[in-house]
Amino acid sequence: MKRFCLVLLAAFAAGACASDSLPRTSPALAALEEPLEWMDEPDDEAQRRALAPGVFTGVVVGDARASLDAMLDAPQGLAVTNVVENSPAARAGLVVGDLLLEARSKGETVVLAWPAEWRRLELECEVGASIFVLVDRAGAEREFELQTVERVAPAARSGSARFTEDQRVGVVVRTATEVEARAAALGPGGGAVVVGLTRESPWRAVGIGYGDLIRAIDGVEIAHPQVLLDRVRAAPADARVELELVRAGRVLSLEAPLSRRQTQLEHVSIPLLYSFSRERDERRHSLLLGAIRWRSTPAAWDLRLLWLFSIGGGDSTRLEQVR
C-alpha cells in the first residue's frame, strides 16, 4: 500500500511539474495553395531596362531596422548603405550610416520609411532639380541639398521576397518587380502581388486572385508588402478593408473581409483520474493513471486495459462490397 501511494505521489508530482511549453507561433494553415506558375517572379528584365531610368543621386538606401526586435516595429527613416563616389550625394556630404528622415522636392515633403518611397522620388524628379533631405546623424538632425543629375544606366535590380499573412486572410504575397510596381504608379519595391491563397481565404469570395497587385489598403499606398500585412493584422475583429488592385492594367477598388484563426480544444486533464488530448486528427483519452487508454484517428483506434490487455482496429486495404 505504501509503495502504491508513493507511485501515486510521483505521478502527481510529474504531472504538476511538467514544463511543456506552449507553441509560440500558430501552425501553418492547411490547404494553402501556391501554384507553381506563381512561385517565381516574371522574367521582365528587358522591359525593365527599357523604362525611363529617372535621375541619379548616388545614395543607396535600405531598411533602417537593424535588429530582429526592431523588425517588428514600423520603420522610421532609411539607412544610407552606400554613397557613390563623386555623386550628388557625396558632394552634398551624405555618408554611410546616415538616416534619411524626410525628403522635399517641388514643395512636397515625403516622410521616408521604405526604399520604394526614395526610388519613386528619384523617378519623378527632373534632371537638375534639388532634393532636400532631413538627416539624422548620430542623433543630430541636419539638412542636405542634393542636385540631381542624369542617370545613364538603370538602377540595380532588387530581388523579390515572399510574405505570408496567416492570421486574418490566408494569403501569400511577393514584392512586385520594378516593371509591375511602376505600372501601378508605385516606386520600385512597392506593391504586393498575390501568389498564394488558402481555400477558405475570405478574399477568394470577393474575387481576389493570383497575380493581382495590391497597391493600396484603406487609402494607404503599399510601399512594401509589410505595410499590407501590418494593417491587416492591426484591423479590429470582423473588420473589412478597402483594397485598390491593379489587374491586367485596370485599377479595381473593392471591400474585402477579414477572418481570424479558429480555435480548438487541445487537452483536458484531471490529475490521476482523467486526461484528454488532441493532436491533429488523433484523440487520446486516459483514465486512472493510464489503466484505461483509448486512442483514435479517422483511420484506426486502440484500447488498452490495465496495461495488460490491448485491442485495436481500423481501416483495411480493401473497400466494402456494394450490392
C-alpha positions in Angstrom: 0.0 0.0 0.0 2.8 2.4 0.9 4.5 1.7 -2.4 1.3 2.3 -4.3 0.9 5.7 -2.5 4.4 6.6 -3.5 3.7 5.8 -7.1 0.6 8.0 -7.0 2.5 10.8 -5.4 5.3 10.5 -8.0 2.8 10.5 -10.9 1.0 13.6 -9.4 4.3 15.4 -9.0 5.4 14.6 -12.5 2.1 16.0 -13.9 2.2 19.1 -11.7 5.8 19.9 -12.6 5.5 19.2 -16.3 7.0 22.2 -18.2 5.9 21.5 -21.7 5.9 25.0 -23.3 3.0 26.2 -25.4 3.8 26.9 -29.1 4.9 30.5 -29.7 3.5 30.6 -33.3 0.4 29.4 -34.9 0.6 26.2 -37.0 0.8 26.5 -40.8 -2.6 26.9 -42.4 -4.0 23.9 -44.2 -5.0 24.0 -47.8 -2.6 26.8 -48.7 -2.4 26.8 -52.5 0.7 28.3 -54.1 0.6 27.4 -57.9 3.9 26.7 -59.4 3.5 29.3 -62.1 3.4 32.0 -59.4 6.5 30.7 -57.5 9.0 32.8 -59.4 8.8 36.5 -60.4 8.3 37.2 -64.1 11.3 37.5 -66.4 10.9 41.1 -67.3 14.4 42.4 -67.2 14.3 43.5 -70.9 11.2 45.5 -70.2 12.8 47.0 -67.0 15.8 48.2 -68.9 13.6 49.9 -71.5 11.9 52.1 -68.8 13.0 55.7 -68.2 15.7 55.4 -65.6 14.9 58.6 -63.7 17.6 60.8 -62.1 20.8 59.9 -60.3 21.5 60.9 -56.7 24.2 58.4 -55.8 22.7 57.4 -52.5 21.7 53.8 -51.8 19.2 53.2 -49.0 18.0 50.2 -47.1 15.8 49.2 -44.1 16.8 51.2 -41.0 15.8 48.4 -38.6 18.9 46.5 -37.7 17.8 44.0 -35.1 15.1 41.3 -35.2 13.2 43.0 -32.4 13.2 46.3 -34.4 11.9 44.4 -37.4 8.6 44.1 -35.5 8.2 47.8 -35.4 7.2 50.2 -38.1 10.3 51.6 -39.9 11.4 55.1 -39.2 13.7 56.6 -41.8 16.0 55.0 -44.4 19.6 53.9 -43.6 22.2 55.1 -46.1 24.0 51.9 -47.1 26.3 53.3 -49.8 27.3 56.6 -51.3 28.7 56.5 -54.8 32.0 58.4 -55.2 31.7 61.8 -56.9 27.9 61.6 -56.9 25.4 64.3 -55.9 25.0 62.6 -52.5 28.8 62.6 -52.0 29.1 66.2 -53.0 26.3 67.1 -50.6 28.1 65.4 -47.7 26.0 62.3 -47.1 27.8 59.4 -45.6 27.1 55.7 -44.9 25.2 55.4 -41.6 23.1 58.5 -42.1 19.4 58.1 -41.5 17.2 59.8 -44.1 14.0 61.0 -42.3 12.3 63.2 -44.9 12.8 64.4 -48.5 11.4 67.6 -50.0 11.2 68.3 -53.7 8.9 70.7 -55.6 7.4 71.9 -52.3 6.2 68.4 -51.4 7.6 66.6 -48.3 7.8 62.8 -48.1 8.3 61.1 -44.7 10.6 58.2 -45.6 10.1 54.7 -44.3 10.6 52.3 -47.2 13.2 52.3 -50.0 10.4 52.4 -52.6 9.5 55.9 -51.5 13.0 57.1 -52.2 13.2 55.4 -55.5 9.9 56.9 -56.6 11.2 60.3 -55.8 14.2 59.7 -58.0 12.0 58.6 -60.8 9.7 61.6 -60.6 12.4 64.3 -60.2 13.8 66.1 -63.2 17.5 66.4 -64.1 18.9 69.4 -62.2 16.2 69.5 -59.6 17.0 69.8 -55.9 16.1 67.3 -53.3 16.4 68.5 -49.7 16.8 65.7 -47.2 16.5 65.8 -43.5 19.1 63.5 -42.0 19.7 62.0 -38.5 23.4 61.7 -38.0 24.4 60.3 -34.6 21.2 61.8 -33.0 21.5 65.2 -34.5 19.3 66.4 -37.4 20.8 68.1 -40.4 19.5 69.1 -43.8 21.4 68.5 -47.1 20.6 69.5 -50.7 21.2 67.0 -53.5 21.4 68.4 -57.0 20.2 65.6 -59.3 22.0 64.6 -62.5 21.0 62.3 -65.4 21.1 58.6 -64.8 22.8 56.8 -67.7 22.0 53.2 -66.6 19.1 51.6 -64.8 19.5 51.0 -61.0 20.4 47.5 -59.9 17.5 45.1 -59.9 16.2 44.2 -56.4 15.4 40.6 -55.6 11.9 39.6 -54.7 10.7 38.3 -51.3 7.6 36.4 -50.2 5.4 37.2 -47.2 2.6 35.2 -45.6 -0.4 36.5 -43.8 -1.9 33.5 -41.9 -3.9 35.1 -39.1 -6.7 37.1 -40.8 -6.6 36.3 -44.6 -4.5 33.3 -45.5 -2.6 34.9 -48.4 0.9 34.8 -49.7 2.3 37.9 -51.5 5.6 38.8 -53.1 7.3 42.1 -53.7 6.4 43.5 -57.2 9.1 43.8 -59.8 10.1 47.3 -60.9 8.0 46.8 -64.1 5.0 45.8 -62.1 5.4 48.5 -59.5 5.9 51.3 -61.9 2.9 50.2 -64.0 0.9 50.6 -60.8 2.3 54.1 -60.2 4.5 52.9 -57.3 8.2 53.1 -56.7 10.4 50.0 -57.3 9.8 47.7 -54.3 6.3 48.9 -53.7 3.1 46.8 -54.2 2.2 43.3 -53.1 1.5 40.6 -55.7 -0.9 37.8 -54.7 0.8 34.4 -55.3 -0.9 32.1 -52.8 -4.3 31.7 -51.1 -5.9 29.2 -48.7 -9.0 27.6 -49.9 -11.1 29.2 -47.2 -9.5 32.7 -47.6 -12.1 35.4 -47.2 -10.5 37.2 -50.1 -11.4 34.5 -52.6 -15.1 35.2 -52.1 -14.7 38.8 -53.3 -12.7 37.8 -56.4 -9.1 38.4 -55.4 -6.9 36.1 -57.4 -3.4 35.1 -58.3 -1.4 37.9 -60.0 -3.5 40.7 -58.5 -1.2 43.6 -57.4 -2.5 45.3 -54.3 -1.3 48.9 -54.5 -3.3 50.5 -51.5 -5.2 49.4 -48.4 -7.6 51.8 -46.7 -6.2 54.6 -48.8 -2.5 53.9 -47.8 -0.1 53.1 -50.6 1.7 49.8 -50.3 5.3 50.9 -50.3 6.3 47.4 -49.2 4.3 44.2 -48.6 4.9 44.5 -44.9 2.6 47.6 -45.0 -0.3 45.4 -46.1 0.4 42.7 -43.5 0.7 45.2 -40.7 -2.6 46.9 -41.5 -4.5 43.6 -41.9 -3.2 42.3 -38.6 -4.0 45.5 -36.8 -7.6 45.7 -38.0 -10.4 45.3 -35.5 -12.2 41.9 -35.2 -14.7 41.3 -38.1 -13.3 44.4 -39.9 -13.4 45.0 -43.7 -10.6 46.7 -45.6 -10.7 48.8 -48.7 -8.3 47.5 -51.3 -7.1 49.0 -54.5 -5.9 46.4 -57.0 -4.2 46.5 -60.4 -5.3 43.6 -62.6 -4.3 43.4 -66.3 -3.7 47.1 -66.4 -7.0 48.0 -64.8 -7.4 49.6 -61.4 -10.1 48.0 -59.2 -11.4 49.0 -55.8 -13.2 46.6 -53.6 -14.1 45.9 -50.0 -12.5 42.8 -48.6 -13.5 41.0 -45.4 -11.1 39.6 -42.8 -11.3 36.5 -40.8 -9.4 35.0 -37.8 -7.9 31.8 -36.6 -10.3 29.0 -35.5 -9.6 27.7 -32.0 -9.9 24.1 -30.8 -9.8 22.2 -27.6 -6.4 20.6 -27.3 -6.5 18.8 -23.9 -8.3 18.3 -20.7 -6.7 16.8 -17.6 -7.9 15.8 -14.1 -4.7 14.7 -12.4 -4.6 11.0 -11.6 -8.2 10.5 -12.9 -8.6 11.6 -16.5 -6.8 13.3 -19.3 -7.7 14.1 -22.9 -5.5 15.5 -25.7 -5.8 16.0 -29.4 -3.1 16.5 -31.9 -4.2 17.0 -35.5 -6.6 14.1 -36.1 -5.5 11.9 -33.2 -7.5 11.9 -29.9 -6.3 10.3 -26.7 -8.2 9.5 -23.5 -6.6 8.2 -20.4 -8.2 7.2 -17.1 -6.7 6.1 -13.7 -3.1 6.8 -14.4 -3.3 5.2 -17.8 -5.0 2.0 -16.6 -7.5 2.6 -19.3 -6.4 4.3 -22.5 -8.3 5.0 -25.7 -6.7 6.4 -28.9 -8.4 7.1 -32.2 -7.8 8.6 -35.6 -10.1 8.7 -38.6 -8.4 5.5 -39.8 -7.7 3.5 -36.7 -8.4 3.0 -32.9 -6.7 1.4 -30.0 -8.0 0.4 -26.5 -5.7 -0.7 -23.6 -7.0 -2.0 -20.2 -4.8 -2.4 -17.1 -1.6 -2.2 -19.1 -2.2 -5.9 -19.9 -4.9 -6.1 -22.4 -5.0 -4.2 -25.7 -7.3 -4.3 -28.7 -7.3 -2.2 -31.8 -8.7 -1.9 -35.3 -9.1 0.4 -38.3 -9.4 0.6 -42.0 -8.3 -2.3 -44.1 -6.7 -2.2 -47.5 -10.0 -3.0 -49.3 -13.3 -1.3 -49.9 -16.5 -2.9 -48.8 -18.5 -4.6 -51.5 -21.6 -2.7 -52.6 -24.6 -4.7 -53.8 
